[in-house]
Every structure is written in C-alpha cells, then in structure tokens.
Amino acid sequence: MEITYKTRKLEKICTDAKAAEKTHGREMAKIIHQRIDEIRAADNVEMMVQFRIGRCHPLKHDRKGQYAVDLIHPYRMVFEKHGNTIQIAHILEIIDYH
C-alpha cells in the first residue's frame, strides 16, 4: 500500500528513525518503523485485518472508518484507508485512545 500522513511531523516520525527515537524512545521507534513496513508491504487493509498483521483492527463509534495497529501498550497507530482500487493508508496519529 501507499502511505500518506496527516502532518509533516508525523511523517518525519514514521520515516526518520532518529526523529522517532527522540520523540518516543528507542523501543517505540523500532515498533513504529516495523508497522510502517508492514503497512507498506500489505496489499490492502482488509488483508491486514484478516491476517491480524500488527493486530490490525477496525475502530468503532466516533472512530468508525479508522483502523489501528498495536505499538507498545497502550499506544496505537491510527490510520484510515483511501481509495478502493489502489489503497492508500493515511496515518492519522500515534495515540493512547483508551
């Protein structure tokens, strides 16, 4: 899948290991980049949900239409899909929404 980002800061965290480590620490940075690689390698979001890649799951209620993958508990990377034929994962945030 292709990946887009809600903000430039989020893009930098997700694409630059040093920026991710500075913002979230070494372990979290490692997981963030692993999840980005998994999203990029997947054909579509449905495949990620079906095979539980990164424990990918659809969100409910006020986050309907969004998906999350696990990072270090309790944090999740939240994204939504754009497009039907060519899917684009639009990364929204890294957050503890619990």
C-alpha positions, 0 to 999 in steps of 0.5 A, a space after each residue: 500500500 501507499 502511505 500518506 500522513 496527516 502532518 509533516 511531523 508525523 511523517 518525519 516520525 514514521 520515516 526518520 528513525 532518529 526523529 522517532 527515537 527522540 520523540 518516543 524512545 528507542 523501543 517505540 521507534 523500532 515498533 513504529 518503523 516495523 508497522 510502517 513496513 508492514 503497512 507498506 508491504 500489505 496489499 490492502 487493509 482488509 488483508 491486514 485485518 484478516 491476517 491480524 498483521 500488527 493486530 490490525 483492527 477496525 475502530 468503532 463509534 466516533 472512530 468508525 472508518 479508522 483502523 489501528 495497529 498495536 505499538 507498545 501498550 497502550 499506544 496505537 497507530 491510527 490510520 484510515 484507508 483511501 481509495 478502493 482500487 489502489 489503497 492508500 493508508 493515511 496515518 492519522 496519529 500515534 495515540 493512547 485512545 483508551 
